[in-house]
Amino acid sequence: MANLEIKRYPHPILRKKARPLTRIDEQIITLIDDMAHSMYAFRGLGLAAPQVGILSQIIITDIGTGLLNLVNPVLLESEGEDRMEEGCLSFPGIMVEISRPFRVLVKGIDKKEKEVQIEAEGLLARVIQHEIDHLHGKLIIDRVSPLHRELIKNELKKMKRKKQ
Ligand code: ZN
C-alpha cells in the first residue's frame, strides 16, 4: 500500500466538487486502501478523496471503532446539535470549534457496491459530516464563527504563503 500525498490548504482541488462513482473497480479499491493507509499514517480520523487529489465521492473514517468506507455518501437525516473542536489533515496544526448536528443518518455504497445506511452520533457523526463536506468543496474554515476565524487568520496566512 502506498502513502498518498495529502493536499493542504489552499490547494485549489480542496474547493472542487467530487463526482459520484458509477462502479467500483480494482483501481478504486486500491485507492480506498491507500487512503486508509495514509489516514492511519497521518493519524487522522477521516479522509476524503479530494484531499489526496482525486475528485471522486469517497470518504473513509476510523474513530477507533473500525474502518468505515463510504462511496457516494448522502446525508439523509440529521438532528441535535453539538459543539466540538475539529482538525483536518489539510490544515495541520489548526483546531477550530464547530457546531454540527449530533446525530446523522447517511447512505452510500461500500467497496462491494452494496448499498449501506449508517446511523452515527457524536464523534463519528461529526467526522462523517466533515468528510462529506470535503466532497462538496467545503472546509472547516467555512464553518467556524467569524470570531474564531479571526483568531486563526494569521495561521491561514502562513499556510497560504508556504503553498506547496
Ligand atoms: Zn478535513
Backbone and ligand atoms as CSV (ligand in chain L), in Angstrom:
chain,resi,resn,atom,element,x,y,z
A,1,MET,N,N,0.828,-1.208,0.000
A,1,MET,CA,C,0.000,0.000,0.000
A,1,MET,C,C,0.859,1.252,0.000
A,2,ALA,N,N,0.362,2.247,-0.667
A,2,ALA,CA,C,1.149,3.475,-0.810
A,2,ALA,C,C,0.637,4.569,0.123
A,3,ASN,N,N,1.560,5.408,0.517
A,3,ASN,CA,C,1.185,6.593,1.267
A,3,ASN,C,C,0.891,7.700,0.272
A,4,LEU,N,N,-0.306,8.229,0.314
A,4,LEU,CA,C,-0.675,9.274,-0.639
A,4,LEU,C,C,-0.314,10.635,-0.064
A,5,GLU,N,N,-0.076,11.577,-0.965
A,5,GLU,CA,C,0.232,12.926,-0.510
A,5,GLU,C,C,-1.068,13.647,-0.166
A,6,ILE,N,N,-1.114,14.221,1.013
A,6,ILE,CA,C,-2.323,14.940,1.431
A,6,ILE,C,C,-2.220,16.398,0.979
A,7,LYS,N,N,-3.213,16.830,0.225
A,7,LYS,CA,C,-3.224,18.223,-0.249
A,7,LYS,C,C,-3.607,19.149,0.904
A,8,ARG,N,N,-2.833,20.189,1.045
A,8,ARG,CA,C,-3.094,21.137,2.123
A,8,ARG,C,C,-3.716,22.420,1.609
A,9,TYR,N,N,-4.483,23.047,2.485
A,9,TYR,CA,C,-4.995,24.382,2.208
A,9,TYR,C,C,-3.807,25.282,1.883
A,10,PRO,N,N,-3.891,26.140,0.875
A,10,PRO,CA,C,-5.032,26.463,-0.001
A,10,PRO,C,C,-5.021,25.753,-1.359
A,11,HIS,N,N,-4.639,24.497,-1.422
A,11,HIS,CA,C,-4.638,23.777,-2.706
A,11,HIS,C,C,-6.033,23.882,-3.348
A,12,PRO,N,N,-6.090,24.301,-4.634
A,12,PRO,CA,C,-7.405,24.557,-5.257
A,12,PRO,C,C,-8.313,23.335,-5.346
A,13,ILE,N,N,-7.748,22.128,-5.360
A,13,ILE,CA,C,-8.611,20.938,-5.502
A,13,ILE,C,C,-9.539,20.775,-4.297
A,14,LEU,N,N,-9.126,21.338,-3.164
A,14,LEU,CA,C,-9.949,21.221,-1.948
A,14,LEU,C,C,-11.264,21.987,-2.070
A,15,ARG,N,N,-11.335,22.866,-3.057
A,15,ARG,CA,C,-12.546,23.672,-3.260
A,15,ARG,C,C,-13.451,23.117,-4.362
A,16,LYS,N,N,-13.015,22.031,-5.011
A,16,LYS,CA,C,-13.797,21.471,-6.120
A,16,LYS,C,C,-14.789,20.428,-5.625
A,17,LYS,N,N,-15.833,20.217,-6.422
A,17,LYS,CA,C,-16.832,19.199,-6.072
A,17,LYS,C,C,-16.410,17.837,-6.625
A,18,ALA,N,N,-16.593,16.807,-5.800
A,18,ALA,CA,C,-16.243,15.454,-6.242
A,18,ALA,C,C,-17.427,14.827,-6.977
A,19,ARG,N,N,-17.119,13.941,-7.927
A,19,ARG,CA,C,-18.171,13.289,-8.709
A,19,ARG,C,C,-18.539,11.933,-8.116
A,20,PRO,N,N,-19.837,11.554,-8.233
A,20,PRO,CA,C,-20.215,10.222,-7.770
A,20,PRO,C,C,-19.587,9.148,-8.660
A,21,LEU,N,N,-19.368,7.980,-8.106
A,21,LEU,CA,C,-18.807,6.874,-8.889
A,21,LEU,C,C,-19.938,5.993,-9.390
A,22,THR,N,N,-19.821,5.503,-10.623
A,22,THR,CA,C,-20.869,4.635,-11.152
A,22,THR,C,C,-20.522,3.164,-10.925
A,23,ARG,N,N,-19.239,2.868,-10.801
A,23,ARG,CA,C,-18.858,1.495,-10.447
A,23,ARG,C,C,-17.550,1.516,-9.670
A,24,ILE,N,N,-17.364,0.432,-8.913
A,24,ILE,CA,C,-16.151,0.340,-8.103
A,24,ILE,C,C,-15.271,-0.756,-8.666
A,25,ASP,N,N,-14.191,-0.342,-9.319
A,25,ASP,CA,C,-13.287,-1.325,-9.911
A,25,ASP,C,C,-12.037,-1.493,-9.035
A,26,GLU,N,N,-11.122,-2.309,-9.530
A,26,GLU,CA,C,-9.894,-2.605,-8.782
A,26,GLU,C,C,-9.121,-1.341,-8.413
A,27,GLN,N,N,-9.118,-0.402,-9.357
A,27,GLN,CA,C,-8.377,0.840,-9.158
A,27,GLN,C,C,-8.944,1.633,-7.976
A,28,ILE,N,N,-10.263,1.651,-7.886
A,28,ILE,CA,C,-10.924,2.379,-6.790
A,28,ILE,C,C,-10.643,1.674,-5.462
A,29,ILE,N,N,-10.688,0.344,-5.482
A,29,ILE,CA,C,-10.428,-0.406,-4.248
A,29,ILE,C,C,-8.992,-0.136,-3.768
A,30,THR,N,N,-8.058,-0.103,-4.701
A,30,THR,CA,C,-6.676,0.220,-4.345
A,30,THR,C,C,-6.596,1.629,-3.757
A,31,LEU,N,N,-7.328,2.558,-4.379
A,31,LEU,CA,C,-7.325,3.937,-3.892
A,31,LEU,C,C,-7.868,3.992,-2.453
A,32,ILE,N,N,-8.968,3.281,-2.200
A,32,ILE,CA,C,-9.567,3.285,-0.859
A,32,ILE,C,C,-8.570,2.702,0.155
A,33,ASP,N,N,-7.899,1.614,-0.229
A,33,ASP,CA,C,-6.913,1.003,0.677
A,33,ASP,C,C,-5.751,1.958,0.945
A,34,ASP,N,N,-5.307,2.641,-0.098
A,34,ASP,CA,C,-4.204,3.603,0.069
A,34,ASP,C,C,-4.634,4.790,0.926
A,35,MET,N,N,-5.905,5.195,0.759
A,35,MET,CA,C,-6.413,6.297,1.584
A,35,MET,C,C,-6.411,5.889,3.066
A,36,ALA,N,N,-6.828,4.649,3.335
A,36,ALA,CA,C,-6.856,4.176,4.725
A,36,ALA,C,C,-5.438,4.145,5.287
A,37,HIS,N,N,-4.534,3.616,4.493
A,37,HIS,CA,C,-3.134,3.536,4.897
A,37,HIS,C,C,-2.605,4.932,5.257
A,38,SER,N,N,-2.933,5.902,4.412
A,38,SER,CA,C,-2.452,7.274,4.623
A,38,SER,C,C,-3.110,7.915,5.839
A,39,MET,N,N,-4.408,7.667,6.003
A,39,MET,CA,C,-5.117,8.233,7.162
A,39,MET,C,C,-4.474,7.745,8.464
A,40,TYR,N,N,-4.174,6.445,8.519
A,40,TYR,CA,C,-3.542,5.912,9.738
A,40,TYR,C,C,-2.132,6.477,9.904
A,41,ALA,N,N,-1.411,6.586,8.790
A,41,ALA,CA,C,-0.034,7.090,8.865
A,41,ALA,C,C,0.004,8.517,9.404
A,42,PHE,N,N,-0.986,9.310,9.019
A,42,PHE,CA,C,-1.010,10.710,9.468
A,42,PHE,C,C,-1.888,10.912,10.697
A,43,ARG,N,N,-2.368,9.814,11.266
A,43,ARG,CA,C,-3.192,9.848,12.478
A,43,ARG,C,C,-4.426,10.716,12.355
A,44,GLY,N,N,-5.068,10.613,11.208
A,44,GLY,CA,C,-6.330,11.336,11.028
A,44,GLY,C,C,-7.488,10.437,11.436
A,45,LEU,N,N,-8.647,11.043,11.630
A,45,LEU,CA,C,-9.842,10.268,11.965
A,45,LEU,C,C,-10.681,10.006,10.722
A,46,GLY,N,N,-10.325,10.710,9.652
A,46,GLY,CA,C,-11.076,10.549,8.422
A,46,GLY,C,C,-10.317,11.152,7.264
A,47,LEU,N,N,-10.745,10.776,6.064
A,47,LEU,CA,C,-10.095,11.308,4.866
A,47,LEU,C,C,-11.097,11.239,3.713
A,48,ALA,N,N,-11.066,12.262,2.862
A,48,ALA,CA,C,-11.940,12.289,1.689
A,48,ALA,C,C,-11.043,12.323,0.451
A,49,ALA,N,N,-11.508,11.695,-0.634
A,49,ALA,CA,C,-10.679,11.569,-1.842
A,49,ALA,C,C,-10.112,12.901,-2.359
A,50,PRO,N,N,-10.879,14.014,-2.329
A,50,PRO,CA,C,-10.281,15.272,-2.830
A,50,PRO,C,C,-9.006,15.660,-2.078
A,51,GLN,N,N,-8.887,15.221,-0.827
A,51,GLN,CA,C,-7.686,15.539,-0.047
A,51,GLN,C,C,-6.446,14.832,-0.572
A,52,VAL,N,N,-6.644,13.777,-1.359
A,52,VAL,CA,C,-5.485,13.132,-1.983
A,52,VAL,C,C,-5.477,13.410,-3.488
A,53,GLY,N,N,-6.227,14.438,-3.887
A,53,GLY,CA,C,-6.181,14.898,-5.266
A,53,GLY,C,C,-7.114,14.185,-6.224
A,54,ILE,N,N,-8.081,13.416,-5.693
A,54,ILE,CA,C,-8.992,12.671,-6.560
A,54,ILE,C,C,-10.416,13.199,-6.357
A,55,LEU,N,N,-11.031,13.646,-7.457
A,55,LEU,CA,C,-12.376,14.228,-7.317
A,55,LEU,C,C,-13.465,13.173,-7.495
A,56,SER,N,N,-13.436,12.154,-6.645
A,56,SER,CA,C,-14.465,11.118,-6.614
A,56,SER,C,C,-15.083,11.115,-5.226
A,57,GLN,N,N,-16.363,10.733,-5.168
A,57,GLN,CA,C,-17.063,10.763,-3.874
A,57,GLN,C,C,-16.739,9.536,-3.027
A,58,ILE,N,N,-15.604,9.617,-2.349
A,58,ILE,CA,C,-15.171,8.534,-1.461
A,58,ILE,C,C,-14.756,9.152,-0.142
A,59,ILE,N,N,-15.274,8.600,0.961
A,59,ILE,CA,C,-14.787,9.022,2.270
A,59,ILE,C,C,-14.445,7.788,3.099
A,60,ILE,N,N,-13.498,7.948,3.986
A,60,ILE,CA,C,-13.200,6.884,4.931
A,60,ILE,C,C,-13.084,7.513,6.324
A,61,THR,N,N,-13.406,6.728,7.340
A,61,THR,CA,C,-13.253,7.223,8.716
A,61,THR,C,C,-12.848,6.053,9.607
A,62,ASP,N,N,-12.167,6.382,10.663
A,62,ASP,CA,C,-11.961,5.432,11.759
A,62,ASP,C,C,-11.710,6.255,13.018
A,63,ILE,N,N,-12.696,6.233,13.919
A,63,ILE,CA,C,-12.528,6.997,15.156
A,63,ILE,C,C,-12.040,6.075,16.277
A,64,GLY,N,N,-11.539,4.901,15.865
A,64,GLY,CA,C,-11.054,3.947,16.852
A,64,GLY,C,C,-12.016,2.777,17.011
A,65,THR,N,N,-13.093,2.801,16.224
A,65,THR,CA,C,-14.091,1.733,16.327
A,65,THR,C,C,-14.165,0.911,15.046
A,66,GLY,N,N,-13.156,1.083,14.184
A,66,GLY,CA,C,-13.138,0.296,12.956
A,66,GLY,C,C,-13.220,1.185,11.732
A,67,LEU,N,N,-12.677,0.667,10.660
A,67,LEU,CA,C,-12.618,1.426,9.406
A,67,LEU,C,C,-13.956,1.395,8.685
A,68,LEU,N,N,-14.357,2.558,8.240
A,68,LEU,CA,C,-15.604,2.693,7.501
A,68,LEU,C,C,-15.277,3.323,6.148
A,69,ASN,N,N,-15.693,2.666,5.055
A,69,ASN,CA,C,-15.518,3.254,3.722
A,69,ASN,C,C,-16.901,3.563,3.191
A,70,LEU,N,N,-17.055,4.695,2.588
A,70,LEU,CA,C,-18.349,5.023,2.024
A,70,LEU,C,C,-18.151,5.745,0.696
A,71,VAL,N,N,-18.805,5.180,-0.339
A,71,VAL,CA,C,-18.738,5.776,-1.670
A,71,VAL,C,C,-20.095,6.429,-1.950
A,72,ASN,N,N,-20.075,7.569,-2.594
A,72,ASN,CA,C,-21.289,8.343,-2.900
A,72,ASN,C,C,-22.148,8.597,-1.659
A,73,PRO,N,N,-21.572,9.042,-0.565
A,73,PRO,CA,C,-22.376,9.230,0.652
A,73,PRO,C,C,-23.371,10.382,0.516
A,74,VAL,N,N,-24.555,10.141,1.052
A,74,VAL,CA,C,-25.605,11.170,1.055
A,74,VAL,C,C,-26.149,11.277,2.470
A,75,LEU,N,N,-26.260,12.489,2.937
A,75,LEU,CA,C,-26.810,12.739,4.261
A,75,LEU,C,C,-28.330,12.701,4.158
A,76,LEU,N,N,-28.964,11.724,4.832
A,76,LEU,CA,C,-30.416,11.587,4.728
A,76,LEU,C,C,-31.132,12.363,5.821
A,77,GLU,N,N,-30.599,12.267,7.033
A,77,GLU,CA,C,-31.241,12.940,8.172
A,77,GLU,C,C,-30.174,13.421,9.130
A,78,SER,N,N,-30.487,14.490,9.837
A,78,SER,CA,C,-29.583,14.923,10.897
A,78,SER,C,C,-30.408,15.578,11.988
A,79,GLU,N,N,-29.947,15.437,13.228
A,79,GLU,CA,C,-30.680,16.068,14.326
A,79,GLU,C,C,-29.764,16.396,15.487
A,80,GLY,N,N,-30.239,17.299,16.328
A,80,GLY,CA,C,-29.491,17.693,17.506
A,80,GLY,C,C,-28.409,18.696,17.177
A,81,GLU,N,N,-27.643,19.067,18.175
A,81,GLU,CA,C,-26.542,19.993,17.954
A,81,GLU,C,C,-25.428,19.676,18.930
A,82,ASP,N,N,-24.220,19.868,18.465
A,82,ASP,CA,C,-23.064,19.510,19.257
A,82,ASP,C,C,-21.903,20.428,18.846
A,83,ARG,N,N,-21.177,20.927,19.852
A,83,ARG,CA,C,-20.004,21.761,19.555
A,83,ARG,C,C,-18.760,20.995,19.953
A,84,MET,N,N,-17.768,21.013,19.096
A,84,MET,CA,C,-16.531,20.288,19.419
A,84,MET,C,C,-15.387,20.885,18.618
A,85,GLU,N,N,-14.176,20.688,19.121
A,85,GLU,CA,C,-13.002,21.134,18.374
A,85,GLU,C,C,-12.731,20.128,17.271
A,86,GLU,N,N,-12.380,20.665,16.118
A,86,GLU,CA,C,-12.175,19.801,14.967
A,86,GLU,C,C,-10.870,20.157,14.277
A,87,GLY,N,N,-10.164,19.152,13.789
A,87,GLY,CA,C,-8.969,19.391,12.997
A,87,GLY,C,C,-9.181,18.797,11.619
A,88,CYS,N,N,-8.183,18.931,10.761
A,88,CYS,CA,C,-8.291,18.423,9.395
A,88,CYS,C,C,-6.875,18.182,8.892
A,89,LEU,N,N,-6.648,17.061,8.212
A,89,LEU,CA,C,-5.292,16.767,7.712
A,89,LEU,C,C,-4.850,17.796,6.668
A,90,SER,N,N,-5.797,18.518,6.084
A,90,SER,CA,C,-5.422,19.557,5.117
A,90,SER,C,C,-5.110,20.894,5.791
A,91,PHE,N,N,-5.314,20.946,7.118
A,91,PHE,CA,C,-4.978,22.140,7.913
A,91,PHE,C,C,-4.138,21.725,9.119
A,92,PRO,N,N,-2.921,21.215,8.885
A,92,PRO,CA,C,-2.158,20.689,10.014
A,92,PRO,C,C,-1.932,21.745,11.094
A,93,GLY,N,N,-2.150,21.337,12.335
A,93,GLY,CA,C,-1.890,22.236,13.458
A,93,GLY,C,C,-3.042,23.154,13.814
A,94,ILE,N,N,-4.103,23.150,13.019
A,94,ILE,CA,C,-5.227,24.052,13.307
A,94,ILE,C,C,-6.397,23.260,13.902
A,95,MET,N,N,-6.923,23.778,15.017
A,95,MET,CA,C,-8.113,23.176,15.629
A,95,MET,C,C,-9.140,24.289,15.756
A,96,VAL,N,N,-10.355,24.004,15.332
A,96,VAL,CA,C,-11.398,25.027,15.429
A,96,VAL,C,C,-12.667,24.418,16.015
A,97,GLU,N,N,-13.392,25.250,16.749
A,97,GLU,CA,C,-14.637,24.758,17.326
A,97,GLU,C,C,-15.745,24.918,16.299
A,98,ILE,N,N,-16.453,23.825,16.055
A,98,ILE,CA,C,-17.504,23.846,15.041
A,98,ILE,C,C,-18.766,23.202,15.596
A,99,SER,N,N,-19.878,23.815,15.274
A,99,SER,CA,C,-21.171,23.289,15.687
A,99,SER,C,C,-21.748,22.462,14.542
A,100,ARG,N,N,-22.160,21.231,14.865
A,100,ARG,CA,C,-22.757,20.359,13.837
A,100,ARG,C,C,-23.883,19.548,14.473
A,101,PRO,N,N,-24.791,18.997,13.648
A,101,PRO,CA,C,-25.796,18.091,14.200
A,101,PRO,C,C,-25.135,16.927,14.944
A,102,PHE,N,N,-25.782,16.467,16.008
A,102,PHE,CA,C,-25.215,15.427,16.855
A,102,PHE,C,C,-25.389,14.027,16.256
A,103,ARG,N,N,-26.516,13.842,15.558
A,103,ARG,CA,C,-26.811,12.506,15.036
A,103,ARG,C,C,-27.130,12.599,13.546
A,104,VAL,N,N,-26.635,11.631,12.784
A,104,VAL,CA,C,-26.918,11.637,11.342
A,104,VAL,C,C,-27.277,10.240,10.845
A,105,LEU,N,N,-27.987,10.239,9.732
A,105,LEU,CA,C,-28.247,9.003,9.003
A,105,LEU,C,C,-27.722,9.252,7.594
A,106,VAL,N,N,-26.784,8.411,7.161
A,106,VAL,CA,C,-26.222,8.578,5.822
A,106,VAL,C,C,-26.374,7.279,5.040
A,107,LYS,N,N,-26.461,7.427,3.718
A,107,LYS,CA,C,-26.442,6.224,2.887
A,107,LYS,C,C,-25.320,6.365,1.878
A,108,GLY,N,N,-24.923,5.226,1.350
A,108,GLY,CA,C,-23.866,5.221,0.355
A,108,GLY,C,C,-23.671,3.794,-0.094
A,109,ILE,N,N,-22.578,3.540,-0.804
A,109,ILE,CA,C,-22.286,2.157,-1.164
A,109,ILE,C,C,-20.909,1.781,-0.626
A,110,ASP,N,N,-20.756,0.501,-0.328
A,110,ASP,CA,C,-19.475,0.037,0.203
A,110,ASP,C,C,-18.590,-0.451,-0.953
A,111,LYS,N,N,-17.447,-1.031,-0.596
A,111,LYS,CA,C,-16.482,-1.464,-1.604
A,111,LYS,C,C,-17.037,-2.545,-2.533
A,112,LYS,N,N,-18.087,-3.247,-2.076
A,112,LYS,CA,C,-18.667,-4.313,-2.902
A,112,LYS,C,C,-19.881,-3.815,-3.672
A,113,GLU,N,N,-20.039,-2.511,-3.765
A,113,GLU,CA,C,-21.154,-1.867,-4.465
A,113,GLU,C,C,-22.496,-2.187,-3.817
A,114,LYS,N,N,-22.460,-2.552,-2.551
A,114,LYS,CA,C,-23.705,-2.838,-1.825
A,114,LYS,C,C,-24.159,-1.554,-1.144
A,115,GLU,N,N,-25.479,-1.287,-1.218
A,115,GLU,CA,C,-25.963,-0.068,-0.572
A,115,GLU,C,C,-25.997,-0.258,0.945
A,116,VAL,N,N,-25.478,0.743,1.650
A,116,VAL,CA,C,-25.463,0.672,3.109
A,116,VAL,C,C,-26.027,1.964,3.699
A,117,GLN,N,N,-26.603,1.818,4.888
A,117,GLN,CA,C,-27.050,3.000,5.637
A,117,GLN,C,C,-26.341,2.986,6.967
A,118,ILE,N,N,-25.878,4.137,7.381
A,118,ILE,CA,C,-25.157,4.221,8.641
A,118,ILE,C,C,-25.788,5.287,9.520
A,119,GLU,N,N,-26.090,4.875,10.753
A,119,GLU,CA,C,-26.586,5.825,11.728
A,119,GLU,C,C,-25.425,6.088,12.669
A,120,ALA,N,N,-25.131,7.350,12.901
A,120,ALA,CA,C,-23.988,7.657,13.759
A,120,ALA,C,C,-24.307,8.846,14.639
A,121,GLU,N,N,-23.639,8.904,15.785
A,121,GLU,CA,C,-23.790,10.081,16.636
A,121,GLU,C,C,-22.449,10.463,17.230
A,122,GLY,N,N,-22.417,11.657,17.811
A,122,GLY,CA,C,-21.200,12.119,18.468
A,122,GLY,C,C,-20.038,12.267,17.504
A,123,LEU,N,N,-18.876,11.786,17.923
A,123,LEU,CA,C,-17.663,11.975,17.141
A,123,LEU,C,C,-17.760,11.369,15.734
A,124,LEU,N,N,-18.327,10.158,15.647
A,124,LEU,CA,C,-18.420,9.523,14.321
A,124,LEU,C,C,-19.312,10.342,13.387
A,125,ALA,N,N,-20.431,10.828,13.915
A,125,ALA,CA,C,-21.336,11.657,13.108
A,125,ALA,C,C,-20.595,12.909,12.632
A,126,ARG,N,N,-19.793,13.460,13.506
A,126,ARG,CA,C,-19.027,14.668,13.192
A,126,ARG,C,C,-18.020,14.405,12.074
A,127,VAL,N,N,-17.280,13.309,12.209
A,127,VAL,CA,C,-16.248,13.017,11.202
A,127,VAL,C,C,-16.905,12.732,9.842
A,128,ILE,N,N,-18.008,11.991,9.854
A,128,ILE,CA,C,-18.698,11.700,8.587
A,128,ILE,C,C,-19.146,13.002,7.921
A,129,GLN,N,N,-19.707,13.920,8.707
A,129,GLN,CA,C,-20.163,15.201,8.137
A,129,GLN,C,C,-18.985,16.016,7.613
A,130,HIS,N,N,-17.879,15.983,8.358
A,130,HIS,CA,C,-16.672,16.700,7.944
A,130,HIS,C,C,-16.187,16.177,6.585
A,131,GLU,N,N,-16.164,14.835,6.449
A,131,GLU,CA,C,-15.657,14.249,5.196
A,131,GLU,C,C,-16.624,14.495,4.036
A,132,ILE,N,N,-17.934,14.433,4.308
A,132,ILE,CA,C,-18.901,14.721,3.235
A,132,ILE,C,C,-18.745,16.177,2.784
A,133,ASP,N,N,-18.475,17.069,3.721
A,133,ASP,CA,C,-18.206,18.469,3.370
A,133,ASP,C,C,-17.092,18.556,2.323
A,134,HIS,N,N,-16.021,17.773,2.517
A,134,HIS,CA,C,-14.896,17.799,1.569
A,134,HIS,C,C,-15.355,17.475,0.146
A,135,LEU,N,N,-16.345,16.581,0.023
A,135,LEU,CA,C,-16.808,16.185,-1.313
A,135,LEU,C,C,-17.528,17.327,-2.018
A,136,HIS,N,N,-17.942,18.326,-1.226
A,136,HIS,CA,C,-18.638,19.482,-1.802
A,136,HIS,C,C,-17.760,20.730,-1.787
A,137,GLY,N,N,-16.474,20.528,-1.549
A,137,GLY,CA,C,-15.543,21.660,-1.561
A,137,GLY,C,C,-15.657,22.553,-0.342
A,138,LYS,N,N,-16.269,22.024,0.706
A,138,LYS,CA,C,-16.461,22.807,1.925
A,138,LYS,C,C,-15.416,22.420,2.975
A,139,LEU,N,N,-14.853,23.429,3.632
A,139,LEU,CA,C,-13.759,23.191,4.582
A,139,LEU,C,C,-14.109,23.711,5.976
A,140,ILE,N,N,-13.310,23.308,6.963
A,140,ILE,CA,C,-13.624,23.705,8.344
A,140,ILE,C,C,-13.670,25.223,8.510
A,141,ILE,N,N,-12.870,25.940,7.728
A,141,ILE,CA,C,-12.861,27.396,7.894
A,141,ILE,C,C,-14.173,28.034,7.429
A,142,ASP,N,N,-14.984,27.278,6.675
A,142,ASP,CA,C,-16.279,27.813,6.247
A,142,ASP,C,C,-17.316,27.666,7.348
A,143,ARG,N,N,-17.001,26.830,8.331
A,143,ARG,CA,C,-18.000,26.513,9.351
A,143,ARG,C,C,-17.722,27.156,10.708
A,144,VAL,N,N,-16.580,27.829,10.836
A,144,VAL,CA,C,-16.278,28.453,12.132
A,144,VAL,C,C,-16.988,29.794,12.254
A,145,SER,N,N,-17.133,30.233,13.484
A,145,SER,CA,C,-17.750,31.535,13.715
A,145,SER,C,C,-16.773,32.613,13.235
A,146,PRO,N,N,-17.298,33.801,12.864
A,146,PRO,CA,C,-16.412,34.879,12.396
A,146,PRO,C,C,-15.323,35.212,13.424
A,147,LEU,N,N,-15.675,35.133,14.702
A,147,LEU,CA,C,-14.709,35.444,15.750
A,147,LEU,C,C,-13.563,34.439,15.736
A,148,HIS,N,N,-13.921,33.170,15.639
A,148,HIS,CA,C,-12.909,32.121,15.630
A,148,HIS,C,C,-12.046,32.205,14.368
A,149,ARG,N,N,-12.685,32.573,13.269
A,149,ARG,CA,C,-11.953,32.711,12.005
A,149,ARG,C,C,-10.884,33.797,12.129
A,150,GLU,N,N,-11.241,34.851,12.857
A,150,GLU,CA,C,-10.323,35.960,13.100
A,150,GLU,C,C,-9.099,35.436,13.881
A,151,LEU,N,N,-9.366,34.543,14.835
A,151,LEU,CA,C,-8.289,34.004,15.679
A,151,LEU,C,C,-7.279,33.174,14.890
A,152,ILE,N,N,-7.751,32.502,13.831
A,152,ILE,CA,C,-6.825,31.641,13.080
A,152,ILE,C,C,-6.321,32.314,11.798
A,153,LYS,N,N,-6.676,33.590,11.636
A,153,LYS,CA,C,-6.338,34.311,10.406
A,153,LYS,C,C,-4.837,34.258,10.075
A,154,ASN,N,N,-4.029,34.487,11.098
A,154,ASN,CA,C,-2.587,34.515,10.851
A,154,ASN,C,C,-2.039,33.148,10.438
A,155,GLU,N,N,-2.576,32.100,11.079
A,155,GLU,CA,C,-2.116,30.754,10.710
A,155,GLU,C,C,-2.492,30.442,9.261
A,156,LEU,N,N,-3.691,30.875,8.854
A,156,LEU,CA,C,-4.121,30.635,7.473
A,156,LEU,C,C,-3.237,31.399,6.482
A,157,LYS,N,N,-2.872,32.608,6.867
A,157,LYS,CA,C,-1.993,33.409,6.002
A,157,LYS,C,C,-0.651,32.702,5.808
A,158,LYS,N,N,-0.155,32.151,6.928
A,158,LYS,CA,C,1.123,31.425,6.864
A,158,LYS,C,C,1.008,30.245,5.900
A,159,MET,N,N,-0.125,29.523,5.986
A,159,MET,CA,C,-0.314,28.362,5.110
A,159,MET,C,C,-0.358,28.811,3.661
A,160,LYS,N,N,-0.980,29.943,3.400
A,160,LYS,CA,C,-1.086,30.437,2.022
A,160,LYS,C,C,0.306,30.789,1.478
A,161,ARG,N,N,1.147,31.329,2.348
A,161,ARG,CA,C,2.497,31.722,1.906
A,161,ARG,C,C,3.356,30.520,1.543
A,162,LYS,N,N,3.214,29.432,2.323
A,162,LYS,CA,C,4.091,28.290,2.007
A,162,LYS,C,C,3.430,27.228,1.156
A,163,LYS,N,N,2.459,27.644,0.360
A,163,LYS,CA,C,1.825,26.786,-0.652
A,163,LYS,C,C,2.810,25.798,-1.243
A,164,GLN,N,N,2.427,24.509,-1.337
A,164,GLN,CA,C,3.389,23.598,-1.940
A,164,GLN,C,C,3.192,23.531,-3.438
L,1,ZN,ZN,ZN,-10.726,17.511,6.559
